[in-house]
Amino acid sequence: MSSAVDLARTARKLGNQDRVDPGVVALNYAWQKSDWRIGTTALKIIEPNANASAKINHFLNENLDWEELSKDSQEYLKLVTGV
């Protein structure tokens, strides 16, 4: 790949073809080629407004049965996630 734009374009094409998230394709390329600069820039092109931590925290808050956790575990998770 010569640029992040090329990688983003290819990742979208392969993602549709193979039914895999294009971000996975970009990260796999970055790992295989040890070219994290192009890989992470391609991720920003593929998903410019990504906010993974907010999505994870929302999922956690909506799906975790907080009452099943000890008070210490509840406090720790809330502290580290900001939920």
mmCIF file of the N, C-alpha and C atoms, coordinates in Angstrom:
data_MODEL
# 
_entry.id   MODEL 
# 
loop_
_atom_site.group_PDB 
_atom_site.id 
_atom_site.type_symbol 
_atom_site.label_atom_id 
_atom_site.label_alt_id 
_atom_site.label_comp_id 
_atom_site.label_asym_id 
_atom_site.label_entity_id 
_atom_site.label_seq_id 
_atom_site.pdbx_PDB_ins_code 
_atom_site.Cartn_x 
_atom_site.Cartn_y 
_atom_site.Cartn_z 
_atom_site.occupancy 
_atom_site.B_iso_or_equiv 
_atom_site.pdbx_formal_charge 
_atom_site.auth_seq_id 
_atom_site.auth_comp_id 
_atom_site.auth_asym_id 
_atom_site.auth_atom_id 
_atom_site.pdbx_PDB_model_num 
ATOM 1   N N  . MET A 1 1  ? 0.852   -1.169  0.000  1.00 0.00 ? 1  MET A N  1 
ATOM 2   C CA . MET A 1 1  ? 0.000   0.000   0.000  1.00 0.00 ? 1  MET A CA 1 
ATOM 3   C C  . MET A 1 1  ? 0.896   1.229   0.000  1.00 0.00 ? 1  MET A C  1 
ATOM 4   N N  . SER A 1 2  ? 0.533   2.180   -0.791 1.00 0.00 ? 2  SER A N  1 
ATOM 5   C CA . SER A 1 2  ? 1.355   3.387   -0.834 1.00 0.00 ? 2  SER A CA 1 
ATOM 6   C C  . SER A 1 2  ? 0.828   4.488   0.070  1.00 0.00 ? 2  SER A C  1 
ATOM 7   N N  . SER A 1 3  ? -0.445  4.382   0.472  1.00 0.00 ? 3  SER A N  1 
ATOM 8   C CA . SER A 1 3  ? -0.987  5.433   1.330  1.00 0.00 ? 3  SER A CA 1 
ATOM 9   C C  . SER A 1 3  ? -2.148  4.900   2.165  1.00 0.00 ? 3  SER A C  1 
ATOM 10  N N  . ALA A 1 4  ? -2.505  5.674   3.178  1.00 0.00 ? 4  ALA A N  1 
ATOM 11  C CA . ALA A 1 4  ? -3.641  5.318   4.024  1.00 0.00 ? 4  ALA A CA 1 
ATOM 12  C C  . ALA A 1 4  ? -4.943  5.359   3.229  1.00 0.00 ? 4  ALA A C  1 
ATOM 13  N N  . VAL A 1 5  ? -5.030  6.267   2.262  1.00 0.00 ? 5  VAL A N  1 
ATOM 14  C CA . VAL A 1 5  ? -6.232  6.345   1.420  1.00 0.00 ? 5  VAL A CA 1 
ATOM 15  C C  . VAL A 1 5  ? -6.388  5.057   0.622  1.00 0.00 ? 5  VAL A C  1 
ATOM 16  N N  . ASP A 1 6  ? -5.283  4.566   0.057  1.00 0.00 ? 6  ASP A N  1 
ATOM 17  C CA . ASP A 1 6  ? -5.328  3.289   -0.682 1.00 0.00 ? 6  ASP A CA 1 
ATOM 18  C C  . ASP A 1 6  ? -5.744  2.147   0.238  1.00 0.00 ? 6  ASP A C  1 
ATOM 19  N N  . LEU A 1 7  ? -5.185  2.128   1.437  1.00 0.00 ? 7  LEU A N  1 
ATOM 20  C CA . LEU A 1 7  ? -5.525  1.063   2.381  1.00 0.00 ? 7  LEU A CA 1 
ATOM 21  C C  . LEU A 1 7  ? -6.991  1.146   2.775  1.00 0.00 ? 7  LEU A C  1 
ATOM 22  N N  . ALA A 1 8  ? -7.492  2.327   3.045  1.00 0.00 ? 8  ALA A N  1 
ATOM 23  C CA . ALA A 1 8  ? -8.906  2.484   3.412  1.00 0.00 ? 8  ALA A CA 1 
ATOM 24  C C  . ALA A 1 8  ? -9.810  2.005   2.281  1.00 0.00 ? 8  ALA A C  1 
ATOM 25  N N  . ARG A 1 9  ? -9.483  2.371   1.069  1.00 0.00 ? 9  ARG A N  1 
ATOM 26  C CA . ARG A 1 9  ? -10.270 1.954   -0.104 1.00 0.00 ? 9  ARG A CA 1 
ATOM 27  C C  . ARG A 1 9  ? -10.253 0.426   -0.241 1.00 0.00 ? 9  ARG A C  1 
ATOM 28  N N  . THR A 1 10 ? -9.072  -0.159  -0.136 1.00 0.00 ? 10 THR A N  1 
ATOM 29  C CA . THR A 1 10 ? -8.937  -1.617  -0.258 1.00 0.00 ? 10 THR A CA 1 
ATOM 30  C C  . THR A 1 10 ? -9.635  -2.320  0.904  1.00 0.00 ? 10 THR A C  1 
ATOM 31  N N  . ALA A 1 11 ? -9.512  -1.772  2.099  1.00 0.00 ? 11 ALA A N  1 
ATOM 32  C CA . ALA A 1 11 ? -10.144 -2.386  3.275  1.00 0.00 ? 11 ALA A CA 1 
ATOM 33  C C  . ALA A 1 11 ? -11.664 -2.393  3.130  1.00 0.00 ? 11 ALA A C  1 
ATOM 34  N N  . ARG A 1 12 ? -12.229 -1.309  2.607  1.00 0.00 ? 12 ARG A N  1 
ATOM 35  C CA . ARG A 1 12 ? -13.681 -1.271  2.378  1.00 0.00 ? 12 ARG A CA 1 
ATOM 36  C C  . ARG A 1 12 ? -14.095 -2.315  1.343  1.00 0.00 ? 12 ARG A C  1 
ATOM 37  N N  . LYS A 1 13 ? -13.328 -2.415  0.281  1.00 0.00 ? 13 LYS A N  1 
ATOM 38  C CA . LYS A 1 13 ? -13.639 -3.387  -0.776 1.00 0.00 ? 13 LYS A CA 1 
ATOM 39  C C  . LYS A 1 13 ? -13.564 -4.822  -0.231 1.00 0.00 ? 13 LYS A C  1 
ATOM 40  N N  . LEU A 1 14 ? -12.481 -5.143  0.441  1.00 0.00 ? 14 LEU A N  1 
ATOM 41  C CA . LEU A 1 14 ? -12.324 -6.487  0.994  1.00 0.00 ? 14 LEU A CA 1 
ATOM 42  C C  . LEU A 1 14 ? -13.329 -6.748  2.113  1.00 0.00 ? 14 LEU A C  1 
ATOM 43  N N  . GLY A 1 15 ? -13.625 -5.721  2.888  1.00 0.00 ? 15 GLY A N  1 
ATOM 44  C CA . GLY A 1 15 ? -14.613 -5.867  3.947  1.00 0.00 ? 15 GLY A CA 1 
ATOM 45  C C  . GLY A 1 15 ? -15.969 -6.261  3.399  1.00 0.00 ? 15 GLY A C  1 
ATOM 46  N N  . ASN A 1 16 ? -16.399 -5.597  2.330  1.00 0.00 ? 16 ASN A N  1 
ATOM 47  C CA . ASN A 1 16 ? -17.674 -5.954  1.692  1.00 0.00 ? 16 ASN A CA 1 
ATOM 48  C C  . ASN A 1 16 ? -17.614 -7.350  1.088  1.00 0.00 ? 16 ASN A C  1 
ATOM 49  N N  . GLN A 1 17 ? -16.525 -7.627  0.421  1.00 0.00 ? 17 GLN A N  1 
ATOM 50  C CA . GLN A 1 17 ? -16.359 -8.918  -0.253 1.00 0.00 ? 17 GLN A CA 1 
ATOM 51  C C  . GLN A 1 17 ? -16.351 -10.079 0.735  1.00 0.00 ? 17 GLN A C  1 
ATOM 52  N N  . ASP A 1 18 ? -15.626 -9.914  1.839  1.00 0.00 ? 18 ASP A N  1 
ATOM 53  C CA . ASP A 1 18 ? -15.444 -11.011 2.793  1.00 0.00 ? 18 ASP A CA 1 
ATOM 54  C C  . ASP A 1 18 ? -16.318 -10.892 4.038  1.00 0.00 ? 18 ASP A C  1 
ATOM 55  N N  . ARG A 1 19 ? -17.169 -9.871  4.049  1.00 0.00 ? 19 ARG A N  1 
ATOM 56  C CA . ARG A 1 19 ? -18.076 -9.638  5.187  1.00 0.00 ? 19 ARG A CA 1 
ATOM 57  C C  . ARG A 1 19 ? -17.314 -9.509  6.507  1.00 0.00 ? 19 ARG A C  1 
ATOM 58  N N  . VAL A 1 20 ? -16.345 -8.632  6.488  1.00 0.00 ? 20 VAL A N  1 
ATOM 59  C CA . VAL A 1 20 ? -15.552 -8.345  7.685  1.00 0.00 ? 20 VAL A CA 1 
ATOM 60  C C  . VAL A 1 20 ? -15.445 -6.824  7.802  1.00 0.00 ? 20 VAL A C  1 
ATOM 61  N N  . ASP A 1 21 ? -15.366 -6.340  9.009  1.00 0.00 ? 21 ASP A N  1 
ATOM 62  C CA . ASP A 1 21 ? -15.255 -4.905  9.226  1.00 0.00 ? 21 ASP A CA 1 
ATOM 63  C C  . ASP A 1 21 ? -13.982 -4.384  8.569  1.00 0.00 ? 21 ASP A C  1 
ATOM 64  N N  . PRO A 1 22 ? -14.074 -3.301  7.797  1.00 0.00 ? 22 PRO A N  1 
ATOM 65  C CA . PRO A 1 22 ? -12.883 -2.749  7.144  1.00 0.00 ? 22 PRO A CA 1 
ATOM 66  C C  . PRO A 1 22 ? -11.777 -2.362  8.125  1.00 0.00 ? 22 PRO A C  1 
ATOM 67  N N  . GLY A 1 23 ? -12.154 -1.986  9.328  1.00 0.00 ? 23 GLY A N  1 
ATOM 68  C CA . GLY A 1 23 ? -11.154 -1.662  10.332 1.00 0.00 ? 23 GLY A CA 1 
ATOM 69  C C  . GLY A 1 23 ? -10.280 -2.855  10.676 1.00 0.00 ? 23 GLY A C  1 
ATOM 70  N N  . VAL A 1 24 ? -10.871 -4.035  10.668 1.00 0.00 ? 24 VAL A N  1 
ATOM 71  C CA . VAL A 1 24 ? -10.108 -5.256  10.928 1.00 0.00 ? 24 VAL A CA 1 
ATOM 72  C C  . VAL A 1 24 ? -9.084  -5.469  9.815  1.00 0.00 ? 24 VAL A C  1 
ATOM 73  N N  . VAL A 1 25 ? -9.506  -5.227  8.586  1.00 0.00 ? 25 VAL A N  1 
ATOM 74  C CA . VAL A 1 25 ? -8.594  -5.376  7.445  1.00 0.00 ? 25 VAL A CA 1 
ATOM 75  C C  . VAL A 1 25 ? -7.424  -4.397  7.580  1.00 0.00 ? 25 VAL A C  1 
ATOM 76  N N  . ALA A 1 26 ? -7.726  -3.150  7.912  1.00 0.00 ? 26 ALA A N  1 
ATOM 77  C CA . ALA A 1 26 ? -6.673  -2.141  8.052  1.00 0.00 ? 26 ALA A CA 1 
ATOM 78  C C  . ALA A 1 26 ? -5.709  -2.496  9.183  1.00 0.00 ? 26 ALA A C  1 
ATOM 79  N N  . LEU A 1 27 ? -6.248  -2.937  10.310 1.00 0.00 ? 27 LEU A N  1 
ATOM 80  C CA . LEU A 1 27 ? -5.382  -3.308  11.428 1.00 0.00 ? 27 LEU A CA 1 
ATOM 81  C C  . LEU A 1 27 ? -4.554  -4.547  11.113 1.00 0.00 ? 27 LEU A C  1 
ATOM 82  N N  . ASN A 1 28 ? -5.141  -5.497  10.406 1.00 0.00 ? 28 ASN A N  1 
ATOM 83  C CA . ASN A 1 28 ? -4.400  -6.697  10.012 1.00 0.00 ? 28 ASN A CA 1 
ATOM 84  C C  . ASN A 1 28 ? -3.232  -6.314  9.099  1.00 0.00 ? 28 ASN A C  1 
ATOM 85  N N  . TYR A 1 29 ? -3.506  -5.424  8.159  1.00 0.00 ? 29 TYR A N  1 
ATOM 86  C CA . TYR A 1 29 ? -2.430  -4.943  7.279  1.00 0.00 ? 29 TYR A CA 1 
ATOM 87  C C  . TYR A 1 29 ? -1.322  -4.283  8.106  1.00 0.00 ? 29 TYR A C  1 
ATOM 88  N N  . ALA A 1 30 ? -1.720  -3.398  9.015  1.00 0.00 ? 30 ALA A N  1 
ATOM 89  C CA . ALA A 1 30 ? -0.738  -2.689  9.836  1.00 0.00 ? 30 ALA A CA 1 
ATOM 90  C C  . ALA A 1 30 ? 0.125   -3.663  10.629 1.00 0.00 ? 30 ALA A C  1 
ATOM 91  N N  . TRP A 1 31 ? -0.504  -4.676  11.179 1.00 0.00 ? 31 TRP A N  1 
ATOM 92  C CA . TRP A 1 31 ? 0.238   -5.665  11.966 1.00 0.00 ? 31 TRP A CA 1 
ATOM 93  C C  . TRP A 1 31 ? 1.174   -6.486  11.074 1.00 0.00 ? 31 TRP A C  1 
ATOM 94  N N  . GLN A 1 32 ? 0.649   -6.976  9.945  1.00 0.00 ? 32 GLN A N  1 
ATOM 95  C CA . GLN A 1 32 ? 1.451   -7.814  9.038  1.00 0.00 ? 32 GLN A CA 1 
ATOM 96  C C  . GLN A 1 32 ? 2.656   -7.060  8.475  1.00 0.00 ? 32 GLN A C  1 
ATOM 97  N N  . LYS A 1 33 ? 2.456   -5.789  8.153  1.00 0.00 ? 33 LYS A N  1 
ATOM 98  C CA . LYS A 1 33 ? 3.518   -4.997  7.524  1.00 0.00 ? 33 LYS A CA 1 
ATOM 99  C C  . LYS A 1 33 ? 4.296   -4.139  8.514  1.00 0.00 ? 33 LYS A C  1 
ATOM 100 N N  . SER A 1 34 ? 3.906   -4.184  9.778  1.00 0.00 ? 34 SER A N  1 
ATOM 101 C CA . SER A 1 34 ? 4.511   -3.319  10.800 1.00 0.00 ? 34 SER A CA 1 
ATOM 102 C C  . SER A 1 34 ? 4.495   -1.856  10.357 1.00 0.00 ? 34 SER A C  1 
ATOM 103 N N  . ASP A 1 35 ? 3.354   -1.470  9.782  1.00 0.00 ? 35 ASP A N  1 
ATOM 104 C CA . ASP A 1 35 ? 3.184   -0.098  9.317  1.00 0.00 ? 35 ASP A CA 1 
ATOM 105 C C  . ASP A 1 35 ? 1.957   0.498   9.997  1.00 0.00 ? 35 ASP A C  1 
ATOM 106 N N  . TRP A 1 36 ? 2.135   0.811   11.264 1.00 0.00 ? 36 TRP A N  1 
ATOM 107 C CA . TRP A 1 36 ? 1.015   1.298   12.071 1.00 0.00 ? 36 TRP A CA 1 
ATOM 108 C C  . TRP A 1 36 ? 0.593   2.706   11.679 1.00 0.00 ? 36 TRP A C  1 
ATOM 109 N N  . ARG A 1 37 ? 1.495   3.470   11.122 1.00 0.00 ? 37 ARG A N  1 
ATOM 110 C CA . ARG A 1 37 ? 1.149   4.820   10.695 1.00 0.00 ? 37 ARG A CA 1 
ATOM 111 C C  . ARG A 1 37 ? 0.070   4.779   9.615  1.00 0.00 ? 37 ARG A C  1 
ATOM 112 N N  . ILE A 1 38 ? 0.283   3.981   8.584  1.00 0.00 ? 38 ILE A N  1 
ATOM 113 C CA . ILE A 1 38 ? -0.717  3.859   7.520  1.00 0.00 ? 38 ILE A CA 1 
ATOM 114 C C  . ILE A 1 38 ? -1.980  3.190   8.046  1.00 0.00 ? 38 ILE A C  1 
ATOM 115 N N  . GLY A 1 39 ? -1.822  2.173   8.864  1.00 0.00 ? 39 GLY A N  1 
ATOM 116 C CA . GLY A 1 39 ? -2.990  1.457   9.392  1.00 0.00 ? 39 GLY A CA 1 
ATOM 117 C C  . GLY A 1 39 ? -3.886  2.332   10.245 1.00 0.00 ? 39 GLY A C  1 
ATOM 118 N N  . THR A 1 40 ? -3.301  3.083   11.168 1.00 0.00 ? 40 THR A N  1 
ATOM 119 C CA . THR A 1 40 ? -4.138  3.920   12.034 1.00 0.00 ? 40 THR A CA 1 
ATOM 120 C C  . THR A 1 40 ? -4.714  5.116   11.285 1.00 0.00 ? 40 THR A C  1 
ATOM 121 N N  . THR A 1 41 ? -3.991  5.631   10.312 1.00 0.00 ? 41 THR A N  1 
ATOM 122 C CA . THR A 1 41 ? -4.537  6.721   9.500  1.00 0.00 ? 41 THR A CA 1 
ATOM 123 C C  . THR A 1 41 ? -5.692  6.208   8.649  1.00 0.00 ? 41 THR A C  1 
ATOM 124 N N  . ALA A 1 42 ? -5.570  4.996   8.124  1.00 0.00 ? 42 ALA A N  1 
ATOM 125 C CA . ALA A 1 42 ? -6.667  4.395   7.361  1.00 0.00 ? 42 ALA A CA 1 
ATOM 126 C C  . ALA A 1 42 ? -7.901  4.220   8.241  1.00 0.00 ? 42 ALA A C  1 
ATOM 127 N N  . LEU A 1 43 ? -7.697  3.837   9.491  1.00 0.00 ? 43 LEU A N  1 
ATOM 128 C CA . LEU A 1 43 ? -8.833  3.710   10.416 1.00 0.00 ? 43 LEU A CA 1 
ATOM 129 C C  . LEU A 1 43 ? -9.566  5.040   10.565 1.00 0.00 ? 43 LEU A C  1 
ATOM 130 N N  . LYS A 1 44 ? -8.817  6.121   10.636 1.00 0.00 ? 44 LYS A N  1 
ATOM 131 C CA . LYS A 1 44 ? -9.436  7.443   10.773 1.00 0.00 ? 44 LYS A CA 1 
ATOM 132 C C  . LYS A 1 44 ? -10.208 7.832   9.518  1.00 0.00 ? 44 LYS A C  1 
ATOM 133 N N  . ILE A 1 45 ? -9.782  7.340   8.376  1.00 0.00 ? 45 ILE A N  1 
ATOM 134 C CA . ILE A 1 45 ? -10.504 7.592   7.123  1.00 0.00 ? 45 ILE A CA 1 
ATOM 135 C C  . ILE A 1 45 ? -11.760 6.738   7.074  1.00 0.00 ? 45 ILE A C  1 
ATOM 136 N N  . ILE A 1 46 ? -11.626 5.477   7.459  1.00 0.00 ? 46 ILE A N  1 
ATOM 137 C CA . ILE A 1 46 ? -12.759 4.541   7.421  1.00 0.00 ? 46 ILE A CA 1 
ATOM 138 C C  . ILE A 1 46 ? -13.856 4.972   8.383  1.00 0.00 ? 46 ILE A C  1 
ATOM 139 N N  . GLU A 1 47 ? -13.473 5.369   9.582  1.00 0.00 ? 47 GLU A N  1 
ATOM 140 C CA . GLU A 1 47 ? -14.438 5.745   10.627 1.00 0.00 ? 47 GLU A CA 1 
ATOM 141 C C  . GLU A 1 47 ? -13.950 7.034   11.290 1.00 0.00 ? 47 GLU A C  1 
ATOM 142 N N  . PRO A 1 48 ? -14.199 8.185   10.651 1.00 0.00 ? 48 PRO A N  1 
ATOM 143 C CA . PRO A 1 48 ? -13.626 9.437   11.156 1.00 0.00 ? 48 PRO A CA 1 
ATOM 144 C C  . PRO A 1 48 ? -14.160 9.883   12.514 1.00 0.00 ? 48 PRO A C  1 
ATOM 145 N N  . ASN A 1 49 ? -15.348 9.459   12.873 1.00 0.00 ? 49 ASN A N  1 
ATOM 146 C CA . ASN A 1 49 ? -15.934 9.889   14.140 1.00 0.00 ? 49 ASN A CA 1 
ATOM 147 C C  . ASN A 1 49 ? -16.047 8.760   15.152 1.00 0.00 ? 49 ASN A C  1 
ATOM 148 N N  . ALA A 1 50 ? -15.156 7.797   15.041 1.00 0.00 ? 50 ALA A N  1 
ATOM 149 C CA . ALA A 1 50 ? -15.194 6.648   15.954 1.00 0.00 ? 50 ALA A CA 1 
ATOM 150 C C  . ALA A 1 50 ? -14.897 7.092   17.377 1.00 0.00 ? 50 ALA A C  1 
ATOM 151 N N  . ASN A 1 51 ? -15.628 6.512   18.285 1.00 0.00 ? 51 ASN A N  1 
ATOM 152 C CA . ASN A 1 51 ? -15.374 6.753   19.697 1.00 0.00 ? 51 ASN A CA 1 
ATOM 153 C C  . ASN A 1 51 ? -15.598 5.420   20.408 1.00 0.00 ? 51 ASN A C  1 
ATOM 154 N N  . ALA A 1 52 ? -14.620 4.550   20.253 1.00 0.00 ? 52 ALA A N  1 
ATOM 155 C CA . ALA A 1 52 ? -14.749 3.183   20.753 1.00 0.00 ? 52 ALA A CA 1 
ATOM 156 C C  . ALA A 1 52 ? -15.021 3.128   22.247 1.00 0.00 ? 52 ALA A C  1 
ATOM 157 N N  . SER A 1 53 ? -14.336 3.937   23.026 1.00 0.00 ? 53 SER A N  1 
ATOM 158 C CA . SER A 1 53 ? -14.537 3.853   24.471 1.00 0.00 ? 53 SER A CA 1 
ATOM 159 C C  . SER A 1 53 ? -15.963 4.236   24.853 1.00 0.00 ? 53 SER A C  1 
ATOM 160 N N  . ALA A 1 54 ? -16.550 5.220   24.191 1.00 0.00 ? 54 ALA A N  1 
ATOM 161 C CA . ALA A 1 54 ? -17.938 5.592   24.492 1.00 0.00 ? 54 ALA A CA 1 
ATOM 162 C C  . ALA A 1 54 ? -18.899 4.467   24.118 1.00 0.00 ? 54 ALA A C  1 
ATOM 163 N N  . LYS A 1 55 ? -18.651 3.819   22.987 1.00 0.00 ? 55 LYS A N  1 
ATOM 164 C CA . LYS A 1 55 ? -19.502 2.703   22.564 1.00 0.00 ? 55 LYS A CA 1 
ATOM 165 C C  . LYS A 1 55 ? -19.382 1.527   23.530 1.00 0.00 ? 55 LYS A C  1 
ATOM 166 N N  . ILE A 1 56 ? -18.170 1.229   23.936 1.00 0.00 ? 56 ILE A N  1 
ATOM 167 C CA . ILE A 1 56 ? -17.944 0.126   24.876 1.00 0.00 ? 56 ILE A CA 1 
ATOM 168 C C  . ILE A 1 56 ? -18.602 0.434   26.217 1.00 0.00 ? 56 ILE A C  1 
ATOM 169 N N  . ASN A 1 57 ? -18.421 1.652   26.698 1.00 0.00 ? 57 ASN A N  1 
ATOM 170 C CA . ASN A 1 57 ? -19.016 2.025   27.978 1.00 0.00 ? 57 ASN A CA 1 
ATOM 171 C C  . ASN A 1 57 ? -20.536 1.983   27.925 1.00 0.00 ? 57 ASN A C  1 
ATOM 172 N N  . HIS A 1 58 ? -21.117 2.424   26.820 1.00 0.00 ? 58 HIS A N  1 
ATOM 173 C CA . HIS A 1 58 ? -22.579 2.376   26.677 1.00 0.00 ? 58 HIS A CA 1 
ATOM 174 C C  . HIS A 1 58 ? -23.053 0.920   26.708 1.00 0.00 ? 58 HIS A C  1 
ATOM 175 N N  . PHE A 1 59 ? -22.373 0.055   25.948 1.00 0.00 ? 59 PHE A N  1 
ATOM 176 C CA . PHE A 1 59 ? -22.733 -1.363  25.918 1.00 0.00 ? 59 PHE A CA 1 
ATOM 177 C C  . PHE A 1 59 ? -22.607 -1.971  27.311 1.00 0.00 ? 59 PHE A C  1 
ATOM 178 N N  . LEU A 1 60 ? -21.520 -1.649  27.981 1.00 0.00 ? 60 LEU A N  1 
ATOM 179 C CA . LEU A 1 60 ? -21.291 -2.156  29.339 1.00 0.00 ? 60 LEU A CA 1 
ATOM 180 C C  . LEU A 1 60 ? -22.406 -1.714  30.278 1.00 0.00 ? 60 LEU A C  1 
ATOM 181 N N  . ASN A 1 61 ? -22.729 -0.466  30.241 1.00 0.00 ? 61 ASN A N  1 
ATOM 182 C CA . ASN A 1 61 ? -23.742 0.080   31.130 1.00 0.00 ? 61 ASN A CA 1 
ATOM 183 C C  . ASN A 1 61 ? -25.122 -0.514  30.858 1.00 0.00 ? 61 ASN A C  1 
ATOM 184 N N  . GLU A 1 62 ? -25.427 -0.754  29.598 1.00 0.00 ? 62 GLU A N  1 
ATOM 185 C CA . GLU A 1 62 ? -26.738 -1.278  29.225 1.00 0.00 ? 62 GLU A CA 1 
ATOM 186 C C  . GLU A 1 62 ? -26.878 -2.790  29.447 1.00 0.00 ? 62 GLU A C  1 
ATOM 187 N N  . ASN A 1 63 ? -25.781 -3.520  29.402 1.00 0.00 ? 63 ASN A N  1 
ATOM 188 C CA . ASN A 1 63 ? -25.868 -4.980  29.399 1.00 0.00 ? 63 ASN A CA 1 
ATOM 189 C C  . ASN A 1 63 ? -25.297 -5.683  30.618 1.00 0.00 ? 63 ASN A C  1 
ATOM 190 N N  . LEU A 1 64 ? -24.535 -4.979  31.408 1.00 0.00 ? 64 LEU A N  1 
ATOM 191 C CA . LEU A 1 64 ? -23.945 -5.605  32.591 1.00 0.00 ? 64 LEU A CA 1 
ATOM 192 C C  . LEU A 1 64 ? -24.957 -5.608  33.727 1.00 0.00 ? 64 LEU A C  1 
ATOM 193 N N  . ASP A 1 65 ? -25.098 -6.741  34.369 1.00 0.00 ? 65 ASP A N  1 
ATOM 194 C CA . ASP A 1 65 ? -25.966 -6.829  35.541 1.00 0.00 ? 65 ASP A CA 1 
ATOM 195 C C  . ASP A 1 65 ? -25.147 -6.395  36.753 1.00 0.00 ? 65 ASP A C  1 
ATOM 196 N N  . TRP A 1 66 ? -25.218 -5.105  37.036 1.00 0.00 ? 66 TRP A N  1 
ATOM 197 C CA . TRP A 1 66 ? -24.409 -4.513  38.090 1.00 0.00 ? 66 TRP A CA 1 
ATOM 198 C C  . TRP A 1 66 ? -24.683 -5.151  39.446 1.00 0.00 ? 66 TRP A C  1 
ATOM 199 N N  . GLU A 1 67 ? -25.902 -5.586  39.667 1.00 0.00 ? 67 GLU A N  1 
ATOM 200 C CA . GLU A 1 67 ? -26.269 -6.169  40.966 1.00 0.00 ? 67 GLU A CA 1 
ATOM 201 C C  . GLU A 1 67 ? -25.581 -7.505  41.219 1.00 0.00 ? 67 GLU A C  1 
ATOM 202 N N  . GLU A 1 68 ? -25.106 -8.150  40.165 1.00 0.00 ? 68 GLU A N  1 
ATOM 203 C CA . GLU A 1 68 ? -24.393 -9.429  40.309 1.00 0.00 ? 68 GLU A CA 1 
ATOM 204 C C  . GLU A 1 68 ? -22.945 -9.217  40.749 1.00 0.00 ? 68 GLU A C  1 
ATOM 205 N N  . LEU A 1 69 ? -22.478 -7.987  40.688 1.00 0.00 ? 69 LEU A N  1 
ATOM 206 C CA . LEU A 1 69 ? -21.096 -7.687  41.053 1.00 0.00 ? 69 LEU A CA 1 
ATOM 207 C C  . LEU A 1 69 ? -21.011 -7.247  42.515 1.00 0.00 ? 69 LEU A C  1 
ATOM 208 N N  . SER A 1 70 ? -19.870 -7.503  43.103 1.00 0.00 ? 70 SER A N  1 
ATOM 209 C CA . SER A 1 70 ? -19.644 -6.984  44.459 1.00 0.00 ? 70 SER A CA 1 
ATOM 210 C C  . SER A 1 70 ? -19.560 -5.458  44.385 1.00 0.00 ? 70 SER A C  1 
ATOM 211 N N  . LYS A 1 71 ? -19.746 -4.821  45.501 1.00 0.00 ? 71 LYS A N  1 
ATOM 212 C CA . LYS A 1 71 ? -19.654 -3.355  45.542 1.00 0.00 ? 71 LYS A CA 1 
ATOM 213 C C  . LYS A 1 71 ? -18.268 -2.891  45.099 1.00 0.00 ? 71 LYS A C  1 
ATOM 214 N N  . ASP A 1 72 ? -17.231 -3.614  45.524 1.00 0.00 ? 72 ASP A N  1 
ATOM 215 C CA . ASP A 1 72 ? -15.870 -3.251  45.116 1.00 0.00 ? 72 ASP A CA 1 
ATOM 216 C C  . ASP A 1 72 ? -15.711 -3.333  43.603 1.00 0.00 ? 72 ASP A C  1 
ATOM 217 N N  . SER A 1 73 ? -16.247 -4.395  42.993 1.00 0.00 ? 73 SER A N  1 
ATOM 218 C CA . SER A 1 73 ? -16.156 -4.545  41.537 1.00 0.00 ? 73 SER A CA 1 
ATOM 219 C C  . SER A 1 73 ? -16.945 -3.460  40.832 1.00 0.00 ? 73 SER A C  1 
ATOM 220 N N  . GLN A 1 74 ? -18.114 -3.136  41.350 1.00 0.00 ? 74 GLN A N  1 
ATOM 221 C CA . GLN A 1 74 ? -18.915 -2.061  40.761 1.00 0.00 ? 74 GLN A CA 1 
ATOM 222 C C  . GLN A 1 74 ? -18.135 -0.749  40.795 1.00 0.00 ? 74 GLN A C  1 
ATOM 223 N N  . GLU A 1 75 ? -17.581 -0.431  41.949 1.00 0.00 ? 75 GLU A N  1 
ATOM 224 C CA . GLU A 1 75 ? -16.838 0.820   42.089 1.00 0.00 ? 75 GLU A CA 1 
ATOM 225 C C  . GLU A 1 75 ? -15.614 0.856   41.164 1.00 0.00 ? 75 GLU A C  1 
ATOM 226 N N  . TYR A 1 76 ? -14.909 -0.272  41.093 1.00 0.00 ? 76 TYR A N  1 
ATOM 227 C CA . TYR A 1 76 ? -13.720 -0.326  40.227 1.00 0.00 ? 76 TYR A CA 1 
ATOM 228 C C  . TYR A 1 76 ? -14.101 -0.127  38.768 1.00 0.00 ? 76 TYR A C  1 
ATOM 229 N N  . LEU A 1 77 ? -15.110 -0.850  38.280 1.00 0.00 ? 77 LEU A N  1 
ATOM 230 C CA . LEU A 1 77 ? -15.523 -0.711  36.890 1.00 0.00 ? 77 LEU A CA 1 
ATOM 231 C C  . LEU A 1 77 ? -15.998 0.703   36.582 1.00 0.00 ? 77 LEU A C  1 
ATOM 232 N N  . LYS A 1 78 ? -16.724 1.286   37.481 1.00 0.00 ? 78 LYS A N  1 
ATOM 233 C CA . LYS A 1 78 ? -17.179 2.661   37.265 1.00 0.00 ? 78 LYS A CA 1 
ATOM 234 C C  . LYS A 1 78 ? -16.005 3.625   37.240 1.00 0.00 ? 78 LYS A C  1 
ATOM 235 N N  . LEU A 1 79 ? -15.017 3.366   38.057 1.00 0.00 ? 79 LEU A N  1 
ATOM 236 C CA . LEU A 1 79 ? -13.829 4.227   38.105 1.00 0.00 ? 79 LEU A CA 1 
ATOM 237 C C  . LEU A 1 79 ? -13.028 4.137   36.809 1.00 0.00 ? 79 LEU A C  1 
ATOM 238 N N  . VAL A 1 80 ? -12.768 2.917   36.330 1.00 0.00 ? 80 VAL A N  1 
ATOM 239 C CA . VAL A 1 80 ? -11.909 2.759   35.148 1.00 0.00 ? 80 VAL A CA 1 
ATOM 240 C C  . VAL A 1 80 ? -12.628 3.039   33.833 1.00 0.00 ? 80 VAL A C  1 
ATOM 241 N N  . THR A 1 81 ? -13.963 2.925   33.819 1.00 0.00 ? 81 THR A N  1 
ATOM 242 C CA . THR A 1 81 ? -14.683 3.154   32.566 1.00 0.00 ? 81 THR A CA 1 
ATOM 243 C C  . THR A 1 81 ? -15.333 4.521   32.506 1.00 0.00 ? 81 THR A C  1 
ATOM 244 N N  . GLY A 1 82 ? -15.574 5.118   33.639 1.00 0.00 ? 82 GLY A N  1 
ATOM 245 C CA . GLY A 1 82 ? -16.275 6.398   33.654 1.00 0.00 ? 82 GLY A CA 1 
ATOM 246 C C  . GLY A 1 82 ? -17.768 6.262   33.465 1.00 0.00 ? 82 GLY A C  1 
ATOM 247 N N  . VAL A 1 83 ? -18.278 5.052   33.616 1.00 0.00 ? 83 VAL A N  1 
ATOM 248 C CA . VAL A 1 83 ? -19.722 4.814   33.467 1.00 0.00 ? 83 VAL A CA 1 
ATOM 249 C C  . VAL A 1 83 ? -20.460 5.432   34.615 1.00 0.00 ? 83 VAL A C  1 
# 
